Amino acid sequence: MNNPAPGIDTDSPASPDGRSSRWQSHREERRRELIKQARRAVHALGSDASMEDIATAAGTSKSVFYRYFGDKAGLQQAVGEVVLSQMQHRMREAAQGAQTPREGLLAMVAAYLQMADTSPNVYTFVTSYSAGEPSTAEPSAMGSALGHFFDAVADMIATPMRAHLGGGRENTIGYWPKAAIGLVRNAGEQWLTTPDSPAKPDQDTMARQITAWLCVGIAPELSTGSKTTKLSANEGL
């Protein structure tokens, strides 16, 4: 009996005899397994792991990953769709028991940081795109999973705030969700990449700090109307 050579994928379409649905199911299952293997490989090897590195760790050939995902950007998108969907679900679940808008924000920020910190390598892999490798994916497709994720999170954090602010204040909340996402993402990613040290806040402290920035800003004592901080008529920005 002839065995296939190591690293050669044996997937081949079934003959056209009514087994096309089974072949499609097999292909989808194979794709899910490759995504799991890629995720494990990136977690262990780092976010800059090449397609060859990932394929070797998965025990198959690079051509198999190219066959299923097109290129590294396609693999990043596929892994991202899974990882970001899980993050979105976890954030929504975390906020369900919140009693106030601020508690809901804290729960979502904490869940975001916790999941990203579970594997910074995987998080970076799915929120960045391969450099130096030609891509067959359209730029809009490459960013679709990430864009949908942050759009969904923006909607999630805006909902309790709209309820808190009440009707007639849509202009107040209008720009805030996207601005809030920018703050959460940039602060969170800087925290993820900061080496451990006594000066680095722990996960809970960072979540509470980001939530405070979202709700009251960095210096509430400088709020408009404070007698001690009003600019005089001769002062400018």
Backbone torsions as a table, in degrees:
resi	resn	phi	psi	omega
1	MET	NA	131.9	-179.1
2	ASN	-87.9	127.4	175.8
3	ASN	-96.2	145.9	177.9
4	PRO	-65.6	149.0	178.9
5	ALA	-65.1	148.5	179.6
6	PRO	-55.9	139.6	176.1
7	GLY	82.6	-3.3	-179.6
8	ILE	-95.3	122.2	179.0
9	ASP	-74.8	133.5	-176.2
10	THR	-94.0	4.2	179.9
11	ASP	-61.8	131.1	173.8
12	SER	-151.6	142.7	-175.2
13	PRO	-63.2	142.0	178.3
14	ALA	-69.2	153.0	178.2
15	SER	-64.7	150.6	-174.9
16	PRO	-70.9	74.7	-178.7
17	ASP	-130.0	28.4	178.7
18	GLY	95.2	3.9	-179.0
19	ARG	-99.9	16.1	-175.7
20	SER	-63.5	-35.9	-179.4
21	SER	-68.2	-37.7	176.5
22	ARG	-65.8	-38.2	178.1
23	TRP	-64.6	-41.8	179.3
24	GLN	-64.2	-42.0	178.3
25	SER	-62.4	-42.7	178.0
26	HIS	-62.2	-41.7	-178.9
27	ARG	-65.5	-40.3	178.3
28	GLU	-65.9	-40.4	178.1
29	GLU	-65.4	-40.7	177.7
30	ARG	-62.9	-40.5	179.0
31	ARG	-64.2	-43.2	177.8
32	ARG	-61.5	-39.9	179.8
33	GLU	-66.5	-39.5	177.9
34	LEU	-64.8	-36.4	177.4
35	ILE	-64.2	-43.9	177.3
36	LYS	-60.5	-44.3	-179.6
37	GLN	-65.6	-39.1	178.2
38	ALA	-64.4	-40.9	179.5
39	ARG	-62.0	-44.2	177.9
40	ARG	-64.7	-39.7	-179.0
41	ALA	-65.4	-44.3	-180.0
42	VAL	-65.4	-39.7	177.8
43	HIS	-57.4	-41.2	-176.8
44	ALA	-82.9	-37.2	-170.8
45	LEU	-96.2	-24.1	-177.9
46	GLY	114.6	160.4	-174.5
47	SER	-69.5	-17.5	-179.3
48	ASP	-96.5	14.6	178.3
49	ALA	-58.5	136.9	-179.6
50	SER	-81.4	168.4	176.2
51	MET	-59.8	-37.7	179.1
52	GLU	-66.3	-42.4	177.2
53	ASP	-59.5	-45.8	-177.8
54	ILE	-64.9	-44.1	-179.5
55	ALA	-63.4	-41.5	179.4
56	THR	-62.2	-44.1	179.0
57	ALA	-64.3	-30.8	179.7
58	ALA	-83.1	-7.0	178.6
59	GLY	75.3	29.2	178.1
60	THR	-138.9	-168.5	-177.6
61	SER	-100.8	156.0	178.2
62	LYS	-59.5	-34.1	-178.1
63	SER	-62.7	-28.9	177.9
64	VAL	-65.6	-44.7	178.8
65	PHE	-65.2	-38.7	177.1
66	TYR	-64.8	-35.3	-179.1
67	ARG	-65.2	-39.0	-175.8
68	TYR	-88.3	-28.2	-171.8
69	PHE	-123.2	-6.1	177.0
70	GLY	86.4	-58.4	179.3
71	ASP	-162.7	-173.6	-176.3
72	LYS	-64.8	-38.3	178.3
73	ALA	-61.5	-38.3	177.4
74	GLY	-65.4	-37.7	177.0
75	LEU	-67.9	-41.9	177.4
76	GLN	-58.9	-42.8	179.6
77	GLN	-64.4	-43.1	-178.4
78	ALA	-64.8	-45.1	177.3
79	VAL	-65.0	-40.1	-179.9
80	GLY	-61.2	-39.8	179.4
81	GLU	-59.1	-38.2	179.4
82	VAL	-74.0	-51.9	-175.1
83	VAL	-64.3	-46.7	-176.6
84	LEU	-69.2	-33.2	175.4
85	SER	-63.1	-40.6	178.2
86	GLN	-66.3	-40.1	178.4
87	MET	-64.0	-44.1	179.7
88	GLN	-60.8	-45.3	179.2
89	HIS	-61.6	-43.7	-178.4
90	ARG	-65.1	-40.0	179.7
91	MET	-66.4	-42.6	178.8
92	ARG	-63.9	-42.5	179.7
93	GLU	-63.1	-40.8	-177.5
94	ALA	-64.9	-33.0	-175.4
95	ALA	-84.5	-9.9	-173.1
96	GLN	-62.2	-34.8	-177.3
97	GLY	-90.8	5.5	-176.6
98	ALA	-67.8	141.0	179.8
99	GLN	-94.2	-21.0	-179.2
100	THR	-135.8	160.2	176.2
101	PRO	-56.1	-39.0	-179.3
102	ARG	-67.1	-40.1	176.6
103	GLU	-62.8	-37.6	178.3
104	GLY	-64.9	-43.5	177.4
105	LEU	-61.6	-45.0	179.8
106	LEU	-60.4	-42.8	-179.3
107	ALA	-62.8	-42.5	-179.3
108	MET	-69.3	-42.7	178.4
109	VAL	-62.9	-42.9	-180.0
110	ALA	-63.3	-41.8	179.1
111	ALA	-65.2	-40.5	178.0
112	TYR	-60.3	-49.7	-179.4
113	LEU	-64.3	-40.4	-177.8
114	GLN	-63.1	-45.1	-177.8
115	MET	-71.0	-39.0	177.6
116	ALA	-65.1	-37.6	-178.0
117	ASP	-74.7	-18.3	177.0
118	THR	-60.1	-37.9	175.0
119	SER	-151.4	86.9	177.8
120	PRO	-56.5	-32.7	179.3
121	ASN	-62.2	-46.1	-179.7
122	VAL	-67.9	-41.8	178.8
123	TYR	-58.4	-46.9	-179.8
124	THR	-64.9	-38.7	179.9
125	PHE	-59.2	-41.4	-175.4
126	VAL	-89.4	-9.5	178.8
127	THR	-109.0	10.8	174.7
128	SER	-136.7	168.2	-177.8
129	TYR	-123.5	150.2	-175.1
130	SER	-61.4	135.6	177.8
131	ALA	-109.4	143.4	176.0
132	GLY	85.9	-0.8	178.1
133	GLU	-118.7	128.2	177.5
134	PRO	-57.8	140.7	-179.0
135	SER	-116.4	139.5	175.5
136	THR	-94.7	-5.8	-178.0
137	ALA	-86.3	146.1	174.0
138	GLU	-69.9	143.3	179.7
139	PRO	-54.0	-38.7	-179.5
140	SER	-65.3	-35.6	178.9
141	ALA	-71.0	-38.0	-179.0
142	MET	-59.7	-36.2	-176.7
143	GLY	-99.4	4.2	-172.2
144	SER	-64.7	-45.4	-178.2
145	ALA	-62.5	-44.6	-179.6
146	LEU	-66.6	-43.7	179.5
147	GLY	-62.3	-44.2	178.6
148	HIS	-63.3	-38.3	179.8
149	PHE	-61.6	-52.1	-177.5
150	PHE	-69.9	-30.2	173.7
151	ASP	-64.0	-43.1	-180.0
152	ALA	-65.3	-40.6	178.9
153	VAL	-66.1	-38.9	177.7
154	ALA	-59.5	-42.5	177.7
155	ASP	-64.6	-39.7	-178.8
156	MET	-62.6	-43.7	-176.4
157	ILE	-78.9	-21.7	179.3
158	ALA	-76.2	-31.9	-174.6
159	THR	-58.3	-52.0	179.6
160	PRO	-67.4	-30.3	179.5
161	MET	-70.0	-37.9	176.1
162	ARG	-61.5	-42.3	179.1
163	ALA	-64.2	-38.6	-179.3
164	HIS	-69.2	-41.8	-176.5
165	LEU	-76.6	-26.0	179.8
166	GLY	82.6	173.6	-177.6
167	GLY	-68.0	159.5	177.1
168	GLY	81.1	6.0	-178.4
169	ARG	-125.4	32.0	-179.5
170	GLU	-61.2	-34.0	179.1
171	ASN	-63.6	-31.3	179.3
172	THR	-67.5	-43.4	-176.2
173	ILE	-86.2	-16.8	-170.1
174	GLY	-50.7	-50.9	-176.7
175	TYR	-92.1	-13.2	-171.1
176	TRP	-65.2	-44.0	-175.5
177	PRO	-56.9	-46.7	-179.3
178	LYS	-67.5	-38.0	177.1
179	ALA	-64.4	-39.7	179.5
180	ALA	-63.6	-41.9	178.6
181	ILE	-60.6	-42.3	178.4
182	GLY	-59.8	-42.1	179.7
183	LEU	-65.8	-48.1	-178.4
184	VAL	-61.0	-47.7	-176.5
185	ARG	-65.2	-48.6	-176.4
186	ASN	-67.6	-42.3	177.5
187	ALA	-65.7	-42.3	-179.6
188	GLY	-64.0	-43.4	-179.0
189	GLU	-69.3	-34.7	175.5
190	GLN	-66.2	-39.5	177.8
191	TRP	-63.7	-42.3	-179.8
192	LEU	-60.0	-39.1	-174.9
193	THR	-90.1	-2.3	177.8
194	THR	-78.5	125.1	179.6
195	PRO	-59.8	147.7	177.8
196	ASP	-61.1	136.0	177.6
197	SER	-164.8	166.0	178.3
198	PRO	-59.8	-25.5	-177.7
199	ALA	-81.2	-15.8	-178.2
200	LYS	-79.9	125.5	179.3
201	PRO	-66.5	149.4	175.7
202	ASP	-75.0	175.7	-173.0
203	GLN	-60.6	-45.1	-178.3
204	ASP	-65.5	-43.3	179.6
205	THR	-63.1	-41.3	-179.8
206	MET	-65.6	-41.1	178.6
207	ALA	-62.1	-42.3	179.7
208	ARG	-68.5	-36.1	179.1
209	GLN	-66.6	-45.6	179.1
210	ILE	-61.8	-41.7	179.3
211	THR	-62.7	-40.0	177.8
212	ALA	-63.8	-41.0	177.0
213	TRP	-60.9	-40.5	-178.6
214	LEU	-66.8	-38.6	-172.6
215	CYS	-89.7	-40.6	-174.8
216	VAL	-125.2	-5.7	179.9
217	GLY	87.9	-177.7	-176.1
218	ILE	-86.0	-24.6	-178.1
219	ALA	-143.6	77.8	-176.8
220	PRO	-59.1	-23.5	179.5
221	GLU	-69.2	-12.9	178.5
222	LEU	-95.1	15.3	-177.2
223	SER	-63.2	150.8	179.8
224	THR	-57.8	134.3	178.1
225	GLY	103.0	-14.3	178.3
226	SER	-67.1	126.2	-176.2
227	LYS	-61.8	-28.2	-175.6
228	THR	-86.4	-8.5	-174.8
229	THR	-124.2	2.3	178.8
230	LYS	-64.0	137.3	174.7
231	LEU	-73.3	138.6	175.4
232	SER	-73.9	166.7	-177.0
233	ALA	-61.4	-22.4	-177.8
234	ASN	-95.0	-1.3	-177.8
235	GLU	-96.9	147.5	176.5
236	GLY	-123.3	-176.9	177.9
237	LEU	-78.8	NA	NA
